[in-house]
Amino acid sequence: MPEQENHANPSTGGTGGAGGEVDWEAERRRRRARFLRELAEARALRDRVQPRRAKAARLRHAMRMRTFRW
């Protein structure tokens, strides 16, 4: 379920100083969090639709983790 986007001006401080920078960073973090949520949702959907491929990917990942050296 997509969330309603807030199209308000991110620099609501009016002065444009440090407050505008903080608002811009907060907006960037919100966009990144939304992107990562949607990416995880898409991966979960793909795993449900293609269970054999998902299982193979899990096994490959587990093998990589077992053979990884620090």
SEPAFI-847942 format. One line per field, with one value per atom (N, C-alpha, C): residue number from 1; residue in three letters; atom name; y, x, z. Coordinates in Angstrom, 3 decimals. Example, Ala and Ser with C-alpha at 12.3 -4.5 7.8 and 13.67 -1.06 7.14 Angstrom:
// SEPAFI-847942
pos [1:1:1:2:2:2]
code [Ala:Ala:Ala:Ser:Ser:Ser]
site [N:CA:C:N:CA:C]
north [-5.690:-4.500:-3.300:-2.250:-1.060:0.030]
east [13.190:12.300:13.200:12.850:13.670:12.900]
up [7.800:7.800:7.800:7.080:7.140:7.870]
// end
This chain:
// SEPAFI-847942
pos [1:1:1:2:2:2:3:3:3:4:4:4:5:5:5:6:6:6:7:7:7:8:8:8:9:9:9:10:10:10:11:11:11:12:12:12:13:13:13:14:14:14:15:15:15:16:16:16:17:17:17:18:18:18:19:19:19:20:20:20:21:21:21:22:22:22:23:23:23:24:24:24:25:25:25:26:26:26:27:27:27:28:28:28:29:29:29:30:30:30:31:31:31:32:32:32:33:33:33:34:34:34:35:35:35:36:36:36:37:37:37:38:38:38:39:39:39:40:40:40:41:41:41:42:42:42:43:43:43:44:44:44:45:45:45:46:46:46:47:47:47:48:48:48:49:49:49:50:50:50:51:51:51:52:52:52:53:53:53:54:54:54:55:55:55:56:56:56:57:57:57:58:58:58:59:59:59:60:60:60:61:61:61:62:62:62:63:63:63:64:64:64:65:65:65:66:66:66:67:67:67:68:68:68:69:69:69:70:70:70]
code [Met:Met:Met:Pro:Pro:Pro:Glu:Glu:Glu:Gln:Gln:Gln:Glu:Glu:Glu:Asn:Asn:Asn:His:His:His:Ala:Ala:Ala:Asn:Asn:Asn:Pro:Pro:Pro:Ser:Ser:Ser:Thr:Thr:Thr:Gly:Gly:Gly:Gly:Gly:Gly:Thr:Thr:Thr:Gly:Gly:Gly:Gly:Gly:Gly:Ala:Ala:Ala:Gly:Gly:Gly:Gly:Gly:Gly:Glu:Glu:Glu:Val:Val:Val:Asp:Asp:Asp:Trp:Trp:Trp:Glu:Glu:Glu:Ala:Ala:Ala:Glu:Glu:Glu:Arg:Arg:Arg:Arg:Arg:Arg:Arg:Arg:Arg:Arg:Arg:Arg:Arg:Arg:Arg:Ala:Ala:Ala:Arg:Arg:Arg:Phe:Phe:Phe:Leu:Leu:Leu:Arg:Arg:Arg:Glu:Glu:Glu:Leu:Leu:Leu:Ala:Ala:Ala:Glu:Glu:Glu:Ala:Ala:Ala:Arg:Arg:Arg:Ala:Ala:Ala:Leu:Leu:Leu:Arg:Arg:Arg:Asp:Asp:Asp:Arg:Arg:Arg:Val:Val:Val:Gln:Gln:Gln:Pro:Pro:Pro:Arg:Arg:Arg:Arg:Arg:Arg:Ala:Ala:Ala:Lys:Lys:Lys:Ala:Ala:Ala:Ala:Ala:Ala:Arg:Arg:Arg:Leu:Leu:Leu:Arg:Arg:Arg:His:His:His:Ala:Ala:Ala:Met:Met:Met:Arg:Arg:Arg:Met:Met:Met:Arg:Arg:Arg:Thr:Thr:Thr:Phe:Phe:Phe:Arg:Arg:Arg:Trp:Trp:Trp]
site [N:CA:C:N:CA:C:N:CA:C:N:CA:C:N:CA:C:N:CA:C:N:CA:C:N:CA:C:N:CA:C:N:CA:C:N:CA:C:N:CA:C:N:CA:C:N:CA:C:N:CA:C:N:CA:C:N:CA:C:N:CA:C:N:CA:C:N:CA:C:N:CA:C:N:CA:C:N:CA:C:N:CA:C:N:CA:C:N:CA:C:N:CA:C:N:CA:C:N:CA:C:N:CA:C:N:CA:C:N:CA:C:N:CA:C:N:CA:C:N:CA:C:N:CA:C:N:CA:C:N:CA:C:N:CA:C:N:CA:C:N:CA:C:N:CA:C:N:CA:C:N:CA:C:N:CA:C:N:CA:C:N:CA:C:N:CA:C:N:CA:C:N:CA:C:N:CA:C:N:CA:C:N:CA:C:N:CA:C:N:CA:C:N:CA:C:N:CA:C:N:CA:C:N:CA:C:N:CA:C:N:CA:C:N:CA:C:N:CA:C:N:CA:C:N:CA:C:N:CA:C:N:CA:C:N:CA:C:N:CA:C:N:CA:C]
north [-1.167:0.000:1.247:1.986:3.159:4.239:4.936:6.009:7.292:8.207:9.506:10.286:10.837:11.597:13.022:13.584:14.962:15.811:16.642:17.458:18.854:19.023:20.331:20.673:21.945:22.408:21.913:21.183:20.631:21.692:22.878:23.914:24.846:24.396:25.175:26.233:26.246:27.212:28.638:28.826:30.149:30.817:30.588:31.219:30.455:29.148:28.363:27.977:28.200:27.877:26.404:26.090:24.698:23.952:24.640:23.983:23.390:24.104:23.596:22.365:22.350:21.195:19.978:20.178:19.070:18.527:19.422:18.981:18.189:18.636:17.935:16.528:16.410:15.095:14.198:14.754:13.964:13.467:14.335:13.931:12.838:12.978:11.964:10.613:10.642:9.400:8.782:9.626:9.095:8.440:9.097:8.508:7.203:7.170:5.952:4.821:5.134:4.118:3.572:4.467:4.006:3.119:3.510:2.696:1.312:1.258:-0.033:-0.908:-0.294:-1.065:-1.661:-0.841:-1.327:-2.402:-2.251:-3.256:-4.587:-4.532:-5.758:-6.406:-5.575:-6.106:-6.784:-6.178:-6.767:-8.088:-8.134:-9.391:-10.482:-10.121:-11.105:-11.625:-10.741:-11.161:-12.103:-11.753:-12.609:-13.978:-14.000:-15.277:-16.135:-15.496:-16.270:-16.794:-15.994:-16.376:-17.425:-17.359:-18.279:-18.983:-19.916:-20.520:-21.322:-21.957:-22.749:-21.842:-20.733:-19.790:-19.164:-18.887:-18.297:-19.273:-20.547:-21.551:-21.659:-21.674:-21.749:-20.523:-19.349:-18.132:-18.203:-18.717:-18.862:-19.813:-20.908:-21.876:-21.275:-20.520:-19.865:-18.856:-18.103:-17.117:-17.803:-18.902:-19.635:-20.174:-20.667:-21.174:-20.046:-18.886:-17.743:-17.360:-17.372:-16.991:-18.027:-19.301:-20.337:-20.249:-19.846:-19.861:-18.498:-17.503:-16.163:-16.149:-15.508:-15.408:-13.958:-13.727:-12.372:-11.891]
east [0.819:0.000:0.875:0.908:1.769:1.281:2.245:1.917:1.706:0.956:0.760:2.067:2.474:3.708:3.427:4.344:4.232:5.036:4.342:5.029:5.320:5.340:5.636:7.101:7.390:8.755:9.598:10.693:11.470:12.137:12.414:13.067:11.996:11.294:10.205:10.708:11.979:12.527:12.464:12.561:12.499:13.859:14.731:16.042:17.006:16.790:17.628:18.960:19.161:20.430:20.525:20.955:21.144:19.821:18.714:17.407:17.038:17.317:17.023:17.851:19.084:19.959:19.446:19.007:18.482:17.211:16.323:15.093:15.398:16.411:16.775:17.282:18.093:18.598:17.462:16.533:15.391:14.557:14.333:13.568:14.306:15.625:16.413:16.311:16.382:16.252:14.870:13.814:12.460:12.332:12.882:12.820:13.595:14.763:15.583:14.873:14.254:13.529:12.364:11.644:10.525:11.033:12.148:12.725:13.115:13.773:14.204:13.015:11.931:10.720:10.131:10.048:9.494:10.381:11.701:12.622:12.443:12.320:12.107:10.773:9.757:8.454:8.537:9.264:9.414:10.180:11.214:11.962:11.087:10.272:9.391:8.380:7.853:6.908:7.578:8.804:9.526:9.794:10.137:10.387:9.129:7.979:6.730:6.367:6.647:6.264:7.218:8.498:9.496:10.217:9.537:10.142:11.415:11.492:12.690:13.904:13.736:14.832:15.226:14.235:14.520:15.308:14.949:15.673:17.120:17.304:18.659:19.474:18.841:19.553:19.927:19.023:19.337:20.503:20.525:21.617:22.949:22.919:24.144:24.647:23.725:24.123:24.720:24.101:24.625:26.022:26.247:27.566:28.603:28.228:29.145:29.489:28.487:28.725:29.631:29.470:30.298:31.736:31.965:33.332:34.000:33.323:33.894:34.951:36.085:37.157:37.305:37.481:37.645:39.041]
up [0.000:0.000:0.000:-1.092:-1.155:-0.202:0.385:1.301:0.513:1.106:0.487:0.563:-0.552:-0.566:-0.121:0.622:1.054:0.085:-0.690:-1.686:-1.162:0.140:0.714:0.479:0.524:0.352:1.519:1.282:2.392:3.245:2.717:3.521:4.070:5.107:5.682:6.638:6.961:7.884:7.354:6.061:5.479:5.404:6.372:6.356:5.469:5.289:4.399:4.994:6.291:6.927:7.243:8.459:8.867:8.903:9.193:9.237:7.890:6.808:5.472:5.158:5.611:5.382:6.135:7.375:8.171:7.530:7.054:6.398:5.138:4.384:3.160:3.485:4.531:4.937:5.405:6.154:6.638:5.454:4.476:3.291:2.520:2.402:1.710:2.436:3.776:4.544:4.390:4.337:4.132:2.765:1.731:0.386:0.329:0.967:0.968:1.706:2.838:3.601:2.782:2.081:1.251:0.125:-0.511:-1.582:-1.070:0.105:0.643:1.016:1.542:1.841:0.571:-0.491:-1.755:-2.371:-2.241:-2.761:-2.031:-0.711:0.060:-0.307:-0.527:-0.920:-2.284:-3.220:-4.550:-4.477:-3.639:-3.492:-2.886:-1.892:-1.275:-2.288:-3.121:-4.153:-5.143:-5.569:-6.511:-5.895:-4.593:-3.926:-3.864:-3.677:-3.652:-5.027:-6.065:-7.420:-7.986:-7.615:-8.147:-6.995:-6.319:-5.123:-5.420:-6.571:-6.879:-7.032:-7.743:-7.918:-6.580:-5.742:-4.429:-3.567:-3.623:-2.832:-3.312:-4.612:-5.162:-4.746:-4.759:-4.358:-2.883:-2.040:-0.613:-0.406:-1.139:-1.007:-1.468:-2.585:-3.049:-2.026:-1.457:-0.451:0.774:1.217:2.373:2.080:0.862:0.497:0.508:-0.023:0.013:1.444:2.322:3.710:4.416:4.088:4.725:4.265:3.025:2.502:2.589:3.135:3.244:4.350:4.065:5.059:5.475:6.767:7.299:7.118]
// end
